[in-house]
C-alpha cells in the first residue's frame, strides 16, 4: 500500500489536491513515477529498487509544488485547496464506501486465491512471473528492455505492473507469488473502487449517497476486476483498467464537465498529464480505451463551444468557426493515427467472435458478459439511470460514453472476423474478455444514477415523513422538558437516517453479490488451484521445483519444455532455464538439443551446442502441456536409457536429470 499510494500522494499534495481526491489520484501518479523511474534507472546506471522511485518522487513533488505555487498567484482562490474537505458526514461516507468495497472485493479475491503462495495456472503467467525474477536478476525494470527476456531483443513491453511487484519483492523479501497476490489485492480492492467513487463524484456530485452506492457497485461486476486476474492472466491490462476510472475522471475535470468544484482547470490538466504515462506504461490499450470513451465528451464540449460562437454577432465569428473546424479535423486525424498504430500486430489479434450480436447486446444491458448470469440489480439500476440521463438531457455525453463501451464489446464479441472488426477492436487483440472488462467502467455511473433515483424518490420521502412525525411528537412531549425532549428528538432523527442508510447499503450489497460475481470468483479459484492435474504446474512438479535450490547450482542452466510449466523453475526457485517464456525464441543450437539430446552420443554437433549453451540439467515434466497440445521436445525423453544423463531427483512423473556425457 505504501508503494502504491505514498509517491503519488506526495505529488498530489504538492499539487494542492486534498481530502478524498488526494487519496484517489495518488495510485495513478504513483504508477507513473514507478514506471518512468524504471525506464530512467538503467540509463543512469542505477539498479531497480526504491532508490530511483524516491528520487523521482522528490523531483516530481518539487515540480508540482512550484507549478501550483506559480498558478496560485494567478488564481488566489487556488489556495483554498482544489478539493476542499467536506463535512465530517461526507468523509465518514467516503471512508465507509471504500472500506465496504475493499471488503467485498478483497474477501472474494482471498477466497479465490486460497493460499498466499497460489499462482495462476494459465499460459501468460509463465511470462509474468519470470519477468519479475528477470528484473530482480538484471536490476533493470525498464519497459524498453524487459522484452529481451524472451530472446527477441529489445522492444517495448508495458512493464509498470511488473515494476511494482518487483519493488514489493525486493523491499520486503516476500516470495514472488505472494507479492503478486498482494499487489493484485491492493489494486483490485483499493485502487479500483477509489477511482470508481471519484468518477461517480465527477459525474454525479459529491453526495454521501453517491459515495456509498458507487462503492458497493464497484464490487458488483464479475467482468472486472476478477476476470482479468483469471483470464490470460492479463495482469498489465488489469492494472491499466483499474486506473481508468481516475484517469477518466481527471479528463472530464480538465474539460470542465465535472460536478465537483475545481478552482483551476489548468491544474486539472496538469494532473491528467501526470497520470497518462502511468496508465500507458501499465497497458497502452487502457489509454486507447480512455481516448475512445472520451470521444462523446470531447464532441459535446466542441459542439457547445461551436454553437456558442455561431450565436455571436462578432465580426470574426467565421474565423472562429473555421478554427473550430480545424480543431475537429486535426483531432480526428490524430485520433485515427493513434488508433491505427497503437495496437498489436494483426497476427496477434487472432481471437474470434464468441456469440451472436443479439446475445452480445443482451449481455451489455444485463452486465452478464461473457456467458455469466444476469446481474439483475445492476441491470435495473443501469437501465433506470440510462433513461434518467436521456430524459434530463444535460449529461447526454455520459450516455455516449456508455454507448462507445457497449459498441466496442458488441463488435468484438459478435461481428465476423475481418477487416472491420480488426479496425474497431484490434487494439485489444480482438479479444472479447478484454473489452468485457471495460463494461463495468461505463455501466457504473449509470447504475449509480439509477440507484440514486430510487433513493431520492422513495427512501428520502420516507425519511422526511419520519422526521416530521418525530418533530410533531417532540412538540407534544416538549412542554415539560424542552431540552431533554429536543435531544431525544435529535437522537431519533439520526437513528432514522442511519437506519435508512444501513437499509440502502444492505439492499445494495445483497442484491449485487449474486451469481454473477460468485461465478467470477469460482472461475478465478479454479485457475489458481494447485492439484495433481493443475493446468501449468502440478503438486509433484512444484515439490520438485522447491527442491531445485539444493540440487542445482546457482550458475547452472536447465533445459525443458516451456509449454509444460518447467520454465517456472526460474520464477519459483531462482534457477535459470534456457527458455524463460513459452513463446521465447529458441537459442541457436537449442533445437538440436530439444530434438536429439537422447541421441547426442552419436551426434557431436548436439554436444557442441550443449557445451556452447552451458546446459547442465534437464527438467522433465513430461508432455502434458498448459493448453493440451504437444510441442514435441522428444529429444529430452529416455536420457537415462541413452546414457546421456543420470536421474538427480524426481517427484511422481516430474524428473530432474544431470547431463553426464558431452564433457559435462
N, C-alpha and C positions, 0 to 999 in steps of 0.2 A: 504493500500500500504506500509506503514511503517513496519507493522508486516511481510509482505511478502518479503520485499526487504532489510531492514536495517541489520538484523542479518547476512544474507548471504553476503551482500556487505562488511561488516567489515572483515569477514574471507577471502573473495576473494581478497580484497585489501591487506591484510597481506600476502596472497599467491602470490602477485605481478601480479595479473591479473589487467588489466587496460582497459579503453575505453568500447567498446560495450561488450566485453567478461565479464567484471565485472558485468554489469547490467544483462546480460542474465543468467549467472551462479548463481547469488545471490538468486533467489527464491528457487532453488533446494537445496542449502545449508541451507537456512532458514527453509525449511520443515524438514530437518534432525535435525537441532538444536531444533526446537519446539517439534518434536515427541520424541526425546531422552530425552529432558528436562521433558516431560510429564511422561515418564517412571521413571526417576530418582527422581522426586519431591516427590512422596509419600514415597519412600524408605528413603528419608532424612527428612520426616515429614513436608514437605512444601506444602501448598495448591496451586492449579493451578492458576497462574497469570503471569504477565510479569516478576516477580522477578526471578524465575528459568530460564526463557528464557534469560534474561540479563546476569545472572551469567554464563550460559553455553556459551553464545556468547563471553563473555570476555575470558573464558578459551580456546575456540577453536581459537579465534583470536591470543592469545599469542602463542599457539602451532604452528599455521600456520606461524606466523612471525618468530619464532625460527627455524622451519624447512626450510623455504625459505631462511633465512639468512645463515644457515649452507650450504645449497645447492649452494648458490651464491659464496661461497668460492671455490667450486669445478668447478663452471661454471661462470666465470666473466661476460659473456655476459647476464646472467640472470638478472643482474642489469639494463639492458636496457629495462626491462619490458617484460613479456611473451607475452602480447597482446598490442603492442605499439599503440599509437594514429595514426590514418591515417590523410590524408589531410582533410582540412575542408569540401571539397565536399563529401567525404565518410561519414563524421559524419552527415552532413545535410541529405544525402540519408538514413542513418540508422535511424535517428530520424524520418524523414518523413515516412519511411516504417512502423515503429512501430505505429506512430500516425494514419496512414491510416488504418492499420489492426485493431487497437483498436476502431477506429470509425466505421468501417464496422461491426465488431463483436458486439461491445457494443450497437450500435443502435438497432440491431436485438434482443439482449437479453432484453434490456429495453422495447422494443415494445412487446415482448413475455410475459414478467412478468406483464406488465400493471401497477402495483402498487408496491411501495416498500415493502408492507406487504404481498404480494402474496406468496403463498407456493404451492408446488407441491401436487396435489390431487391424489397421487399414493401410492401403497402398502408400499414400503420401506421407505417412508418419515416419517411414524409413528416412526420407529426406529431412524432415523437420527435426527429428531427434539427433540425427548425425550432424546436421548443420550446427546445432548448438555445441556439440562436442568439438566440431571443427573450429568454431570461434574460440573455444577455450584453448585448443591446442595451438592455433596460429596467432592468437592475440589480435586478429582482425575481424571486425564485425561489419565491415562496410558493405552496403548494398551494391557496390561496384565490383566487389571481389568474391562474395560468398558463392556465386555460381561456379567458381573454379573448383569447388569441391567435387563436382561431377566429372571433372576431367575435360570439360568442354571449353576451357579457357575463361578469361574474364568476360563478364557480361552483367547487365543489370538484373538484379533479383530483389524484390522488396523485402528487406530484412528487419524491419522495425520490430516485429513480434519476436524474432529470434534474438535480437539485441536485448530486449527487455528480459527474456528468460535467462540469457547468458549472464546478465548482471545479477539476477537472483541467485544463480548457481555459484558464481564467483564470490559474491559478497556474503553469502550465508553458509556456504558449504553443504547446502541441501542437495539431495540426489537430483539428477536431471529429470526423471519422470515426476517427482513430487513438485519440483519447481515449475514445470509445465502446468500441472494441475492447479497450483496456487495462482499463477498468473491468470489462467483462464477463469478461475472462480472470481477473482477480483474484477476482471474486465466485464464478465457477464453480469455479476450481481451488484456491482457498484458503478462502473463507468457507463454501462448501457442505460440503467434506469435514471441516473443523474442527467444524462443527455436527453432522455425521453421527457422527464419532468420539465427540464429547461425549455425544450422545444414546445411543450404544451403551454408553458408560461408565455412564450413568444407569440404563439398563435392565439391563445385564448385569454391571456392576462394572468397575473399572479394572485389568483384566489386560492384560499385554503382547499376548497373542493377540487380545484384543478390539480393541485399537487397530489392529493390523496388518490384521485381517480387515475391520473396518469401513472402514479407509482404502481398501483395494482395492475393496470393494463400492460405495463412494461413486462410483467411476468405472465401474461395471458396468452402468449403465442408459442405454438410448437415449432413454428418456422424459424424463429430466432429468439434467444441466442443458441439454443441447444442443437439445432440442426447442423450448423457448421462445425460444431465440436464432435459431430457424429459422422456426417458425410465427408468423405475425402481422405483424411481430415484437412479442412481448409483454414488452418489457424491464421495465416496472414489476412485472408478475406474476412474472417471472423473479427479480427481487431479493427480493420478498416470500417466494417459495418457498425461496430459498436461505437465508433467515434462519429458516425454520420449524423445522428440527431443534433449533437452540439455544433458541428460544423454547419449544418443546415440552418440551425437557429441563428448563428452568427451571421450567416449570409443574408437572412431575412432582416436582421437588425441593420446591417450595412445598407440595405435597400430602403430602410425606413418603413418596413411593413410590420414591425414588432408591436404587440400590445403592451410591452413593458416600457417603462421610461428609460430613455437613453439620451443623455445630455449632449453628446458629441459623436456624430456618426463617423467622423474621421478616425477616431479611436476604435470604433467598432470594426471599421475596415482593416485597421492595422492588426487587431486581434484575429480577424479572419485570415489575414496573410500569415499570421504566426502559427495557425493550426493546419493550413493547407499542406505544407511539406510533410507533416507527420502522417496525415491520412493517406497521402500519395505514397510514402515510403512504407506504409502498412500494406496497402494494395492499391495500385492505380485504378482498378475497376471501381473502387469505392469513390474515388474522386470523379470518375466519369459518371457514376450514378448521381453524385451531387450536381454535376453540370446538367444532366438530363432532367432531374427533378426541379431544378431552378428555372427551367425554360418558361413555365407558366408565370412565375413570379416576375421574371425579367420582362416578359412581354406585357404583363399588367402595368409595371412601372413605366415601361416605354410608351405604352398606349395612353396612359394617364397624362404623361408629360406632353406627348404629341397633341392630344386633344386640348390640353391647356394652351399650348402655343397657337393651335389653329383658332381658338376662340378669341385671341387677342386682336386688336386693331393696330398693332405696332407696324411701323414701316418695314422692318426687317423680318417680318413674320415668315415670308417664303424662304429666306436664307436660313432661319432657324429650323423650318420644316425640312429643308434639304439636309441640314446637318443631322437631324434625327433619322432621316432615311439612310444617310451614310453610316451612322452608328449601327443601324439594324443590319445593313448589308455586311459591314465589317465583322460584326459579332457573329453573323451566320457563317461567314467564311471561316473564321477562327474555330467556331464550334465544329464545323464539318471536317476541317483538317485534323483537329484533335480526335474526333470520333473515328476518322478513317485510319489514323496512325497509332493511337494509344490503345493497342489491342494485341492479343497473341496472334501467332501465325494461323493461317487458315487450316493447316494440318492439325494444330492443337485444338481447334474449335470443331471437334468432330461429334459432339454429343447430339443424339437425335431427339425429335419431339416425343412426348410420352403420353399424350392424351388428345381428345377432341377439343375443338375450340369452345363448344358449349360447356364441357366439363371444366375447362380452364377458367372461363368466366365465372362459373358457379363457385369454384374454389377461391377466386378473388373475393367475391361477395361474402362467402361463408368463412373466410380465413382458415381454410382447410387444406391448402396445398402443402405437399403433393400427396394425395391419396389418404389424408388423415381425416379423422372425424370432424364434423362441423363444430366450430366454436360458436355455439348458439348465442350466448350473451354478447360476445364481441360483435357478432353479426348484427344483432338487434341494435346495439349502441351505434355501430358504424353506419348502418342504413339510416337510422334516425338523424344522426349527425350530418350525413350527406344531404338529406332533404332540408334540414335547417340551414345549412350553409348555402344551398341553392336558393332557398326562399329569402334569406336575408340579403344575399347578393353583394354584400360588402367585402367578402373574402372569397370570391369565386376562384382566385388563384390557388387556394387550398384544395378545392375540388380538382383543379388542373394537375396539381402535384400527385394527387391520388390517381388520376387518370393516366398519367405517364407511367407510374409504377405498375398499374394494372395492365396497361397495354404491353409493356415490356415482358411481363410474365406470360400473358396470353400468347404473344408471338413465339417466345422460346419454347413454351410447353406444347403448343398445338400446331403452329404453322409448319408446312412441309419443309424439309431440309432443302436449302437452295440459297441463291444469292441474296434474296430479300431478307430472309431470316438471319443470314450471317451479317448483312449490313446493319440490321437493327440490334441484334443481340450477340454478335461475335465478340464484343468487348468482354463478355462474361463466358467465353468459351462455348457459347450456345448451350449452356449447362443449366437446365431448369432449376435445380436446387439453389443455385447462387441467386437467381432472381426471385425465387420464392422467399428467400431470406430478407429481401427488401420490402416485402409486403407489410410486415408489422410496422415499419417506419412510416409508411404513407397512410396506414389504416389508423394508427394510434390517435392522431389529432382529431379525426372524425369521430372515432369511438368515444373519446373523451368529451367531445361536444355533445354527443348523444346522451351520455350518462349525465352530463350537467343539465340537459334539458329535463330529464326525469327528476333530478334534484330540485331544480328551480320551480317546476310546475306542480310537483306532488309533495316532495318532502318539506320544502321551505314553507309552503302554506300551512301544512300540518303543524310545524314548529311554531309558526306565528299564532295559530289558533290556540296552541297550548300555552304560549306566553301570555296571551290575552286572558285566558282562563285563570292563570296564576295571578295576574295583576288584579283581576276582579275579586278573587278570593282574598288577596292581600289587603285590598281596600276595606273589606268587611272585617277582617281579623285585626287590622292595624289600629283600631280605636284605642285599645288599652296599652299596647306596647309597640309603638310605631317603629323604633329602631330594630327591635328583635324581629318584628314581622318583616321588615324590609330585607334584613339579612337572610331570613328563611326563604323569602321570595327569590332573592338573587341566587341562592343555592339551588332552588328548584329549577330556575331558568337554565343555569349552567348544566344542571343534571339532565335536563331535557335535551339541550343541544348536544351534550356528549352522547346521550343515548341514541339520538338520531344519527350522529356521525358514526358511532360504532355500528349501528344497524346498516348504514350505507356501505361501510367497509366490509362488514360481514357478508352482505349480499353479493358484493362485487367479488370477493375472494371465492366464495363458494361457487358462484355461477361461472367464474372464469378458469378455475383449476380443474376442469373436467377431462374428458377423454382426449382432447386434442393435445394438451401438454403432457398428459400421462403417457400417451403413445410415443411422444418425442423422447421422454425420459427412458422408457423401456428400450427404444431403438438405440439410444446412446449407451445404455447399460450393456446391451448385447455386444456392442463393438469394443467395449473396454474390458470385457470379462476374459480372464485367463483360465484356460482349461486344457485338457489333453488334446483337444482338437481346435484350439484357437486359430483364427484365420492367418495370423502372421507368426506368432511365437507361442509354442505350447508350453505346458508346465515343465516337461522334460527338457526342452530346449533352453528355457530360461534358467533352470537349475544348472545346466552345463555352462551357460554364459556367465553365471555368477561365480563359477569356479575358475574361469579363464585367467584372472589376475595371478592365481597361484600356479598355473600350468604354462602360461605363455609369457615370455619376456616382454618388457615394455617396447623394445625396439624391433620386435618380430612383426612380420606381415603374414596374415592369413588370407586364404582364398576360399570362396564359397559361392553358392548360387544366391545372388541378392533377392531373387524372387521368393525364396523360402524363408526369408527373415534373418538369415545368418549375418547380413550386413549390420544388423542392430547390435552386434557384439561391440562395435565401435562406440555407440552411444551408451550402452548399458554396462560395459566392462572396461572401456577405455583401452581397447586393443585394436590395432589397425587392421582393416580389411581392405583388400585390393580395390573392390568396387564399393563406394560409400553410399550409393543410391541405386535403386532398381534400374533407373534409366541412365546410369553413368556410362560414359564412353569406356569401351573395353581397351585397356592399355595395350600398346604394341607388344606383341608376343604372347599376350594373355590368352588369346583364342586357342593357341596350340595347347596350352595347359588345360584349359577348360574342356577341350575335346579329346585330349590324348595323354594326359598325365599318367593314366593307368598303363600306358604302353611306352613310357618315357625311356625305359631301358633299351628300347630298340630305336629310339628317336633322339639323337644328340641335339637337334635343334630345340627340342622341348626343354631338355635340361639346361641349355644355354639361356632360354627365356626364364626358367626358374631362378637361375643364378642372377640374371640381369635384374629381375624384379624383386629379388631377395625374398621370395616366397618360402616360408619355412613350415607352415602349418596349413592344414585343410580342415575347415569347419563344415561338416557334412550333416545337413538337416533333411536329407532325402529329397524327394521330388514332389512333395505336397506344397504347392505354391499359393500365394495370397489370393490370386484371382482364379484358382482352379485350373491353370494351364500347365504346360510342361515345356520349359525352355531348354531342355537338354542338360548340359553340363555333365554329360555321361563320362567324360574323362576323369571325373572325381569319384567314380564308383570303383569298387574292387581294388583299392590301393594296397591292401594288405596281401591279397592273393597274388598281385603282380610283383610284390617285393619292393614297391616304391615307398611304403610308409609303414609305420607302426602305430597301433592304437594307443593314444595317450590317456584318453578319458572318454566316458560315454554315460549317457543317461537315457534309457529306453532306446529309441531309434536315433537319437542325436549323438554324433560322434566327433571327436577331435583327433586328427591324425598328425603325426610329425613326419615330415618327408625325410627319409633316410638316404635315398640314392641321390644322384645328381650332385654329389660332393657336399651335401648338407651335413 
